[in-house]
């Protein structure tokens, strides 16, 4: 049947469905619905947060759809401008940024402020994917060195703010592109050894509170009411959920306000306490399927640029989830990394859905010649 003969509602539905990967969409919406359940419980004292998160989700979905309509070849044109603008904004933050709680991370623009480091989560892999695509036929070791410089510049600016959580995510996204571009295991082993050797030097550059976070990870009981409080309370919540959990809205650690930042960085503790091990397994399976779907899309991409970008974004989802769950469970230091699709907040959610839109675009245009 020709599209013009279909009812208006059907034509609109088909138009909206163009470029949308149903598997990715179902997985992300499933995670987002679980997030709204956990957020409702975590924000029992501020119920308006749930409504605000629904609005954030709607905006993120629109952004995802718009990005999914853009051809990857068009995205390549924005690689250099987005990277240059992102680095320039990070420099502006270092010079003129607003200081909040001892960190200079925000730029004040008009009536609002924003965090430029967020845009580098996508701008950096976009730039590196473009660079390796450009040099795919003449790739040599010096190209990886130049890529490393492109990675280190924004990473250093973000770490200086200081914002180790965002720096870790940006650095991981950039590293994934370099790895997928063909970095040899011998070089990786050398870099790993150099990284271990540089730890004493890096330790000297850490801020006092960052050192305390690392030391507290090894023994939270050394400062149970200070630096160790977050880890102690979150691990109690995770453990007290048992196998089946205490039930939705019945989490005592959350409702008695023992869990700090329970609606953002520590929402996994709320979820674990109320839904238990079974709920966590469901969560991990959903994340695993999401990452796997993204890697399948990357493997079938039409160009080097699309493959590297899709692979980096897929593993960015993994990094978000792994770092947050590890932080809440007490196996990683506490850093400001939200749980993807569950934590409250619009900026991270928007970044994740835009990343998903890029994956959908890569899948839609996976053939060099459309048939």
Helices and strands as residue ranges (DSSP letters): G 3-5, H 8-17, H 22-42, H 48-68, H 72-77, H 79-96, E 98-100, E 103-109, E 112-114, G 116-119, H 120-134, G 136-138, H 141-159, H 164-180, H 185-205, H 208-218, G 220-223, H 229-240, H 252-255, H 267-299, H 304-329, H 346-364
